Amino acid sequence: MSAPTNPTQPDVPVADGAVAARTVSAGPASADVSVAVASAASPSPGPAPGRDRPARTRRPPERQRGPITVRRGLVEGSTTDQHLLDTRGPADWVHADPWRVLRIQSEFVEGFGLLAELPRAVTVFGSARVPVEDPDYALGERLGGALVRAGYAVITGGGPGAMEAVNRGAQEAGGLSVGLGIELPFEQRLNDWVDLGVTFRYFFVRKTMFVKYAEAFVILPGGLGTLDELFEALTLVQTRRVTRFPVVLMGSRYWAGLLDWLRTTVAGAGRILPTDLDLVTLTDDVDEAVQIIVNSHRLGNDQPGSEAGRPGGEPA
């Protein structure tokens, strides 16, 4: 007679991934034998990293801002259109760098559009602090008129003093008088002798226009701003950013000391080459200054495919 068997034990709930087992008694003299129902009870290794990984069941918050995708904590509760149309929001964003980039771009577009069809022109720099009775004012008037009679428009910073004198001389001679103003902490408007004018916020945009649309620089006696423009012009010529671009200093008594310092101290110390001083011409004669510019332009036209005074080597 066979020994009675114990009833089968119920399945024991187990955690996910574990193995359920059933124990059966073979008799009083036999040990309990564990019969695996599925597989061994030891945990099996998970999937290899990056392979057979279960898909994420819940996507994180996501928002598209134009071409940019942001997720999780970077998602804002409003759209760009809502920001645009909501007049109650803060206005400090207009002072942020991305907005400044657009403003800078708009200044370049405005300047290029205004000056693109400008005829041959010469940029003249000089002090804003020259009174009408000063001899340098009369010098500026004569220079502006002589440039117009030679076939050039004149470009100045559009301010008072020597700049006004040049614009006045050009306009009274029947030529085109251009003024490129700059926003300053103190009020300064374009002078009354400017026919075509634009005021910039950024100095570097204004400087680009001075160079791009001129075929020469003439420097009248001036202060720090004039010196800045003089040395930038010389640097551009020295580094061949512009070619066949004459730089003329007017007023030997005023500029002689600076040229002597450059020659003895700066070139003497080897900081520039002595030949770098050949990039600038010093004169007191308006007719000589204009002739230097005319000759440079003729030299450029004699070379096929050249454009005198325009920036050299830049892409179209």
Disulfide bonds with the S-S distance in Angstrom:
none
